[in-house]
Structures are given as C-alpha cells and as structure tokens.
Amino acid sequence: MLKTLRRASQILHRISPRLSADETVLTIDDDGAVKLRTPETRQQAQLDKAVFAELIEQLEQFRFKRVAGTYGDAMAEFVHDLEVYEGPGKKGRITVRLNHEYGTLVGDAPPGIREFLTLLDRLERYMLEEGDNSYMTDEAFLDQLAHGIDFPYFNPNGRPGALMLIDASGAELPSSNREWQLPYADGLIAFKDADGQFGFMKASGEVVMTPRYQLTYGFSEGLAPVKQGGKWGYINTAGGLVIEAELTAASAFSDGMAEVSKGETRGYINRQGEFFAAPKGARQLAPFSGGYGAYQALSRIGEPAWGYIDRAGQVIIKPTYEYGGPFSEGVAPVLEEDRYGFIKPDGEYAIPPQFDSAGAFCQGLAAASQDGRCGYVGPSGEWAITPRFTVAHEFAEGLAAVKVGRRFGYIDRGGAMVIEPKYELAEVFSDGRAAIRLEHRWGYVDAKGVLVIEPKYESARPYQSGVACVRTFAEPPPLVATGSSKVIINLKRAEPEPEPAPAEASAPPAKA
C-alpha cells in the first residue's frame, strides 16, 4: 500500500489501568479492520483502506525517539501504549503516561504523539457510541475523525536545515551568504557582522548601511527600529534617524503605528514620533489595523476582555469582547458569548454574532464557519460562498486556499475551484505565487496552479518583492541501533517490493 511502513501489519492502541484485566485495546489492521476489546464489550468495524494509509502517513512524518520523564506510583493511573508491529518478532512501542482525569501528558513526548493519541481516542469513542459503523468505510470519515487536530510538521532528518534567500526563479541570492534576519522589506534586509553589529543590505548582497546597530527588527512601512547605546529609535531607508533613540522597547510599524515603551510606560508611537500611553490597565496590545488598535484589559466584571483605541490613543470601544480582531474594510471580527460577529468603529454590530469562527475581511469577503464547515460571508453577513470547506484561508490576489477533504486547493471570489485540491498545506498568494506542500516538501505555484518552484524545501515563506525565505533539508543523520527500549520507531517511506522473476518450467524447485 502506498506510503505505508514496509512491514507494518497492525497499529495497536492500548488504554489500560494498572490492572491488565481492565484494559481496553484498539487494533487497526493493514486491511482497515478495526477491533475494540473492553472489559464490557467487543466491537468490530471496517475502515476504508485509504483511511488506514492516511493514519500511517501521519506516523511517517515523525521519528518517535524517546519518552522523557520519570513516572512513579504517585503519577496518573492510566498508561497509553502505541505499538507498531513490523513483522514476526519485531515491534516498536511508545508508552506515554497520561493524567487520566484531565487527559494531559505528564513529561515530554515525541512530536505528534498527543495528536495521534487524540485521533485514536476519537476512533475508540465512535466505535463505543455508534451502533452502526458502516459510515467508517467512507474515505471522508477521516476528515471527521481528525477535525481540529493539527498534526505538527516535523523534520524527518531530525534537525533543521539552512535558511536561504531565493529569487523568483528559485536561485539562491548572494545575500544568503551573510548572517541575515527577516523581514525583507522596502528592498532591504538586516545582516550581522562578526562583531555582532547589525547593518542593512540589498537582496543582491550590496551593503547599504554598514553594521553599527546593537539590534534591529527590520523595515516595515519604510521605517526600522534600531537599538544604539541601549536605547531604541527609528531610521528610514536612507539610514537617517527620524525618531530619536530614547525608547526602552520598540517594534515594527503597522498601519502607521508601532507599539513601544518609554521608560516603564507602554504605548504607541506614530511616524512623527508622537507617543501616547496605552489605556489604563491594558494587559496586551495588538498591532494597529484599519485605523484602530485592539487591546486587552479587565472588563467591568473583572474578566479579561478586548476593546479598541484610535490613533490618538482614545478608547472608542471599552473592553467588552472575549476576542477582538483587527479592523479591515470598516469592520472587525469579535467574539461574544461564544459566537463571532463583526462590529463597526462605533461598537454597533454590522453583522450580529452567529458564527463559530470568523476572520478579517479581505477583498470584500471574510472566512467564517458554522457547524464545522467553513465558507465566506459578504459585508451584509449573508453567505457569499456557502460553507463547505474544512479550512478556509483569507483571500489575497483574488484567490483563497481552502481544504476539501484532506487536501488544499484554491478558489476564486465566486467560489469556483481554480486550482484543484491536491496539496497537504497551502498558503496565501503574494507576488503572484503561493507556497504549497507536497509529500512533506514545500514549493511554489502560480495563480494557474503551475509549479514554478518544485517542492524540495523543509519550509517556505511568502514572496515579498521578488524574494522568499526557504529552509533547505539537512542531511539525514546516521541511523544508530542503541538497543534501548526508548528508541521507539524508525520510520522510513515504504519502497515497492521488486516483482519476482517468473520461474522457468524446467527449473528444479529451490532448496530450503
């Protein structure tokens, strides 16, 4: 079977208390047969083969190497075992102790274990609670089973590769040879010399500002925060100091404002260097967007809540909402009583709370969800694109990444699928291309879905002004057999077995 372990014959998930007589065992065979044994019942069902292959694929991207932590009798009473059998007499095992009351891991566990155990726990629950298991033969069942579970991406080589800057053709840029840091904006990127001082260069590697700053966060909106003599100020793209270095903390500009600290006082500064303090009691400050900034403080009943301020630092909406998103196209998504809606700057609802989730408006549409499905709403609150996706990202350059089944594709503003869903992950478009992931490798496609840079990177960021940051794969580490029971699973992509040569009629039988 494609993408399965070479000799995998079964996955077994055991949820057992200390007394083995009370154990619960869930077994999944390679043909999709599922068996559940509990002290009270025996259940059997059949998964679609593609679902089993997907479960194995989730395992393949992880190398489970260890389970750290000391587990004594005072710890939780339940143990989770995950075993992968690889043929007669060969098996790897993961043992993870859970706090059974709260369902949390005790100690460290390999990446992906929490998510995989959650998925298997759901499968067990479906078998116990549902009398008719015929729906499990549908390949789409895995979508329901794994809904909301975000499997982390894990480098199969065990360590990160090198970061690199590439141009629109995918060629490495000369600036990659220096010790640089993102963002790349306004045609400049920060780099550090041997003495630890920061300067700025072009993507070509040409030095524009010689290193003389202690620290910087790069350019945004034509200004960059720089630290000199222990204080922060802002420079323009010509290197001129336009906001004096008298701040104790600084950040990037967003919508003409930047969060800073002046002495012990937090607040915002505009492009002219005018400072105002954050509202009294503010705990968190969000970047400005659409002319307003969200902040968190305690509400009148003493609960954390979000409100908004304007560019003059005046509170326009008192902390009221469980969540306050950025203003965009005149409205902002907010959460009130477990439902999302959109408010205007006067605090009145433009779209009443009715969604399970909602994002900011982009190009006239906002991603939102109801009853576990995602779609897009227009300014009136009506569904412009009916909710039928598992995941829906924001629109950019006329396209939005959506998840259909287990794969991402792209739709246009009319809801038509213009790039078929075939990617494991997909990002927003910028500079006419988008980063996508296939076979756990990142590349880029254009607006027609044509691969412009083949998937070969561990990670890939969006293009900005013709430049993108990617991370290459490191060389695989050598495989070492330690004999330790804590080296759990050594996963490799399955390779097709060679076809046996047909035996000639006159050949004698082979000897044992």
C-alpha positions in Angstrom: 0.0 0.0 0.0 1.3 3.4 -1.0 3.1 5.3 1.8 2.8 2.6 4.5 5.6 1.1 6.6 7.4 -1.6 4.8 6.4 -4.4 7.1 3.5 -2.8 9.0 0.8 -5.2 9.8 -1.1 -3.5 12.6 -1.4 -0.5 14.8 -2.4 -1.2 18.3 -3.6 1.4 20.8 -4.0 0.3 24.4 -5.6 2.4 27.1 -5.0 0.4 30.3 -5.2 1.0 34.0 -2.6 -0.8 36.2 -4.8 -3.9 36.3 -4.5 -5.7 33.0 -7.9 -7.3 33.5 -9.5 -3.9 33.0 -7.6 -3.0 29.8 -9.1 -1.5 26.7 -7.4 -2.5 23.4 -7.9 -0.9 20.0 -6.4 -2.7 17.0 -6.2 -1.5 13.4 -5.0 -4.0 10.7 -3.5 -3.0 7.4 -6.6 -4.0 5.6 -8.6 -1.4 7.6 -10.2 -3.9 10.0 -10.7 -2.3 13.4 -11.2 -4.3 16.6 -12.0 -2.9 20.0 -11.9 -5.0 23.2 -13.0 -3.7 26.5 -13.9 -5.5 29.7 -17.6 -5.0 28.8 -17.8 -5.3 25.0 -16.2 -6.4 21.8 -16.6 -4.2 18.7 -15.5 -4.7 15.1 -15.6 -2.3 12.1 -14.0 -1.7 8.8 -12.1 1.4 7.8 -11.6 2.4 4.2 -8.1 1.3 3.1 -7.3 4.9 2.3 -8.0 5.9 5.9 -5.5 3.3 7.2 -3.0 4.6 4.7 -3.6 8.2 6.0 -3.1 7.1 9.6 0.2 5.5 8.6 1.2 8.7 6.7 0.6 10.7 9.8 3.0 8.5 11.6 5.6 8.5 8.8 6.5 12.2 9.2 7.6 11.6 12.8 10.6 9.8 14.2 9.5 8.8 17.7 12.8 8.6 19.6 12.1 8.9 23.3 9.6 9.5 26.0 11.2 11.7 28.7 10.1 11.9 32.3 10.0 9.8 35.5 6.8 8.1 36.2 6.2 6.9 39.8 3.3 5.4 41.6 2.2 8.9 42.6 1.5 9.7 38.9 -1.6 9.1 36.9 -3.1 5.6 36.9 -3.5 5.2 33.2 -0.9 4.3 30.5 -1.2 4.7 26.8 0.7 2.3 24.7 1.1 2.7 20.9 2.7 -0.2 19.2 3.7 -0.6 15.5 4.4 -4.2 14.6 6.8 -4.7 11.7 6.7 -8.4 11.1 7.1 -11.5 13.3 9.1 -10.8 16.4 9.7 -7.1 15.5 7.9 -4.2 17.0 8.4 -0.7 18.3 6.4 0.7 21.2 5.6 4.1 22.6 4.5 4.3 26.2 3.1 7.6 27.3 1.6 8.2 30.7 -1.4 10.4 30.8 -3.1 12.3 33.5 -6.4 10.4 33.0 -8.6 13.0 34.8 -7.5 15.9 32.6 -6.3 14.0 29.6 -2.9 15.7 29.6 0.6 14.3 29.1 2.9 14.0 32.0 6.5 14.7 31.0 7.7 15.2 27.4 6.6 13.1 24.5 7.8 12.9 20.9 6.2 15.4 18.5 2.8 14.2 17.1 2.0 11.8 19.9 -0.6 14.0 21.5 -2.3 14.4 18.2 -2.1 10.8 17.2 -3.5 9.6 20.5 -6.3 12.1 20.3 -7.2 10.7 16.9 -7.2 7.1 18.1 -9.2 8.1 21.2 -11.9 9.5 18.9 -11.9 6.3 16.8 -12.4 4.3 20.0 -15.3 6.6 21.1 -17.0 6.4 17.7 -17.0 2.6 18.0 -18.3 2.6 21.5 -21.0 5.2 20.9 -22.2 4.4 17.4 -24.1 1.2 16.8 -23.8 1.3 13.0 -20.2 1.6 11.9 -20.9 1.4 8.1 -20.1 5.1 7.7 -16.4 4.3 8.6 -15.9 2.7 5.2 -16.2 6.1 3.7 -12.8 7.7 2.9 -14.2 11.0 4.1 -14.6 9.6 7.6 -11.0 10.6 8.4 -11.9 14.2 7.9 -14.5 14.0 10.6 -12.2 11.9 12.8 -9.2 14.3 12.5 -11.3 17.6 12.5 -9.5 20.2 14.6 -6.4 18.1 15.2 -3.3 20.0 14.0 -0.6 17.5 13.4 2.8 19.3 13.8 5.2 19.3 10.9 8.4 17.5 11.9 11.6 17.5 10.0 12.3 13.8 9.0 16.0 14.4 9.2 15.8 15.2 12.9 17.4 18.7 12.7 16.7 21.9 10.7 18.5 22.7 7.5 20.0 26.0 6.5 17.9 29.1 5.7 18.3 30.6 2.3 17.0 33.6 0.3 15.8 32.8 -3.3 14.7 34.9 -6.2 11.6 34.4 -8.4 13.4 31.7 -10.4 14.4 29.8 -7.2 18.1 30.7 -7.5 19.9 31.4 -4.3 20.7 35.1 -3.7 24.2 36.3 -2.8 22.8 37.9 0.4 22.2 34.3 1.7 26.0 34.1 2.4 25.8 36.6 5.3 24.2 36.1 8.7 20.9 37.8 8.0 17.4 38.0 9.5 13.9 38.6 8.2 11.9 40.6 7.3 12.9 41.6 3.8 11.0 44.8 3.2 11.5 48.1 1.3 14.2 46.3 -0.6 16.4 45.9 2.4 17.3 43.1 4.8 19.2 43.2 8.1 22.5 41.4 8.5 25.0 40.9 11.3 28.8 41.1 11.1 31.5 39.2 13.0 31.3 41.7 15.9 27.6 41.2 16.3 26.6 44.6 14.9 23.7 45.0 12.5 23.5 46.7 9.2 21.3 46.5 6.1 21.9 45.2 2.6 20.0 44.6 -0.7 19.0 41.1 -1.8 22.0 41.2 -4.1 24.3 41.4 -1.1 25.2 45.0 -1.7 25.7 46.7 1.7 23.6 49.9 2.0 24.2 50.6 5.7 27.4 49.4 7.4 26.8 47.5 10.7 26.6 49.9 13.6 23.4 48.9 15.5 23.1 46.6 18.5 19.8 45.2 17.3 17.0 45.7 14.8 13.7 44.1 13.7 14.0 45.2 10.1 12.0 47.6 8.0 8.2 47.9 7.8 6.4 50.8 6.2 9.7 52.5 5.4 11.0 52.6 9.0 13.1 50.2 11.0 13.6 50.1 14.8 17.3 50.1 15.7 19.0 49.9 19.1 22.0 52.1 19.8 23.6 52.8 23.2 20.9 50.7 24.9 18.0 52.8 23.5 15.7 52.3 20.6 14.9 54.7 17.7 13.8 54.5 14.1 15.7 55.0 10.8 14.5 55.5 7.3 15.7 53.5 4.2 18.5 56.1 3.7 19.8 55.4 7.2 18.7 58.7 8.7 17.5 58.7 12.3 13.9 60.0 12.1 12.7 59.1 15.6 15.3 59.7 18.3 16.8 56.8 20.2 15.1 57.4 23.6 12.7 54.3 23.8 13.2 51.3 26.1 11.4 49.0 23.7 10.2 49.2 20.1 8.5 47.1 17.4 7.6 47.1 13.7 5.2 49.7 12.3 1.7 48.5 11.3 -0.9 50.9 9.9 1.2 53.9 10.7 1.6 53.0 14.4 4.2 50.9 16.4 4.0 49.5 20.0 6.8 51.0 22.1 7.8 51.6 25.7 9.1 54.9 27.0 10.7 54.2 30.3 8.3 52.0 32.2 5.3 53.2 30.2 3.9 51.1 27.3 2.0 52.7 24.4 2.2 53.5 20.7 4.2 55.9 18.6 3.3 57.3 15.2 5.6 58.0 12.3 6.2 61.6 13.5 7.5 60.2 16.9 4.4 61.3 18.9 3.9 58.9 21.8 0.7 58.1 23.8 0.4 55.7 26.7 -1.7 52.6 26.5 -5.1 52.6 28.2 -5.0 52.2 31.9 -5.0 48.5 32.9 -4.0 47.3 29.4 -2.6 43.8 29.5 -2.0 43.2 25.8 -1.6 45.5 22.8 -2.3 44.4 19.3 -0.9 45.9 16.1 -3.0 48.7 14.6 -5.1 47.9 11.6 -7.8 49.8 9.7 -7.1 52.9 11.9 -7.7 51.2 15.2 -5.8 49.1 17.7 -7.2 46.3 19.9 -6.1 45.9 23.5 -6.9 43.6 26.3 -7.8 44.7 29.9 -10.2 43.6 32.6 -13.9 44.2 31.9 -16.2 45.9 34.4 -16.9 42.4 35.9 -13.3 41.6 36.2 -12.9 39.3 33.2 -10.2 39.6 30.5 -11.8 41.4 27.6 -10.9 43.2 24.4 -11.6 46.8 23.4 -10.3 49.3 20.9 -8.4 52.7 20.7 -8.0 55.2 17.9 -4.8 56.8 16.5 -5.0 59.5 19.2 -5.0 56.9 22.0 -8.6 57.5 22.9 -10.7 54.5 23.9 -13.5 54.1 21.3 -14.8 50.7 22.5 -14.4 49.7 26.1 -13.1 46.1 26.8 -16.2 44.1 26.2 -15.4 41.1 23.9 -13.9 37.7 24.6 -11.8 38.3 21.4 -11.2 41.4 19.3 -9.8 41.0 15.8 -8.2 43.6 13.5 -10.3 46.2 11.7 -10.4 45.7 8.0 -12.7 47.2 5.4 -14.5 49.1 8.1 -15.4 46.2 10.5 -13.6 43.9 12.9 -14.4 40.3 14.0 -15.3 39.9 17.7 -16.3 37.1 19.9 -19.2 37.5 22.3 -20.9 34.7 24.2 -19.1 32.0 22.1 -20.3 33.5 18.8 -18.4 35.6 16.3 -19.8 38.7 14.6 -18.5 41.9 13.1 -18.6 45.4 14.7 -18.2 48.9 13.3 -15.9 51.5 15.0 -18.9 52.9 17.0 -19.3 49.4 18.6 -22.5 48.6 16.8 -22.8 45.3 15.1 -22.5 45.3 11.3 -23.1 41.6 11.4 -24.6 40.1 14.5 -22.8 37.2 16.3 -23.8 34.0 14.6 -20.6 32.2 13.5 -18.4 29.5 15.2 -15.3 31.4 13.9 -14.6 34.4 11.7 -11.6 36.2 10.3 -11.0 39.7 9.0 -12.4 40.9 5.7 -10.1 40.7 2.7 -11.2 41.8 -0.8 -14.8 42.0 0.3 -15.1 38.6 1.9 -14.4 37.1 5.3 -13.8 33.5 6.1 -16.3 32.1 8.7 -17.6 28.8 9.9 -20.8 27.2 11.1 -21.5 23.7 12.2 -17.9 22.6 11.4 -17.8 23.9 7.8 -16.1 27.0 6.5 -17.2 29.5 3.9 -17.1 33.2 3.2 -19.5 36.0 4.1 -20.0 39.3 2.5 -20.5 42.8 4.1 -24.2 42.1 4.7 -23.5 38.9 6.6 -25.0 36.6 4.0 -23.0 33.7 2.8 -21.3 34.7 -0.4 -19.6 31.3 -0.7 -21.6 28.5 1.1 -19.8 26.8 4.0 -18.5 23.5 2.5 -14.8 23.5 3.3 -12.8 22.0 6.2 -10.5 25.0 6.4 -10.7 28.4 4.6 -7.9 31.0 4.5 -8.2 34.7 3.7 -8.4 36.0 0.1 -5.3 37.5 -1.5 -4.7 38.5 -5.1 -8.2 37.1 -5.9 -7.6 33.6 -4.6 -8.0 31.8 -1.3 -6.7 28.5 -0.1 -9.4 26.1 1.1 -9.3 22.5 2.4 -11.6 19.9 0.7 -11.4 16.5 2.3 -7.7 16.1 3.2 -6.2 18.4 0.6 -5.9 22.1 -0.1 -6.8 23.9 -3.3 -7.7 27.4 -4.3 -11.0 29.1 -5.1 -11.8 32.5 -6.7 -14.1 35.1 -5.3 -17.0 33.4 -7.0 -16.3 30.2 -5.1 -15.1 28.3 -8.2 -12.2 25.9 -7.6 -9.5 27.2 -9.9 -6.6 25.1 -8.5 -7.7 21.6 -7.7 -7.2 20.4 -4.1 -4.0 18.3 -4.1 -1.7 19.9 -1.5 -1.1 18.9 2.1 -0.8 22.6 3.1 -1.2 25.8 1.2 -0.5 29.5 2.0 -1.9 32.8 0.7 -0.8 34.3 -2.6 1.7 37.1 -2.8 3.8 38.3 -5.7 1.7 36.1 -7.9 2.6 32.8 -6.3 1.9 30.8 -3.2 3.8 28.3 -1.0 2.4 24.8 -1.1 3.4 21.5 0.5 3.5 18.1 -1.3 5.0 14.9 0.2 6.1 17.0 3.2 8.2 19.3 1.0 7.5 22.9 0.1 7.5 24.6 -3.2 5.6 27.4 -5.1 2.7 27.5 -7.6 1.4 30.4 -9.7 -2.2 31.6 -10.0 -2.9 28.8 -12.5 -1.6 26.1 -10.3 1.6 25.5 -12.3 4.6 24.6 -10.2 7.1 27.4 -10.6 9.5 26.0 -8.0 9.5 22.3 -7.3 8.7 21.2 -3.8 12.1 20.5 -2.2 12.3 22.7 0.9 11.6 21.9 4.6 9.7 25.2 4.9 8.9 28.2 2.7 7.7 31.7 3.4 5.7 34.0 1.1 7.4 36.0 -1.6 7.9 39.7 -0.9 9.1 41.9 -3.7 10.6 39.0 -5.6 12.4 37.4 -2.7 11.4 34.5 -0.5 13.0 32.8 2.5 13.2 29.0 2.4 14.8 26.3 4.6 16.6 23.5 3.0 16.7 20.0 4.3 19.7 18.9 6.4 21.5 15.8 5.5 19.8 12.8 7.2 21.6 11.7 10.4 23.1 8.2 10.5 20.8 5.6 11.9 22.1 4.1 15.2 20.8 1.0 16.8 21.3 1.5 20.5 19.3 -1.4 21.8 17.4 0.9 24.2 13.7 0.4 24.6 13.3 4.1 24.4 14.3 4.2 20.7 10.8 3.6 19.7 10.1 3.7 15.9 12.5 4.1 13.0 10.1 5.2 10.2 11.0 5.1 6.5 8.9 5.6 3.5 7.9 2.3 2.0 9.6 1.3 -1.2 7.8 -1.0 -3.7 8.9 -4.6 -3.5 10.5 -5.9 -6.7 8.4 -8.1 -8.8 9.5 -11.8 -8.6 11.0 -13.1 -11.8 8.8 -15.8 -13.4 10.1 -19.3 -12.8 11.0 -21.3 -15.8 9.1 -24.5 -16.3 12.2 -26.7 -16.4 13.9 -25.2 -13.3 14.1 -27.5 -10.3 12.4 -26.4 -7.1 14.5 -24.2 -4.9 16.1 -25.9 -1.8 15.3 -24.6 1.6 
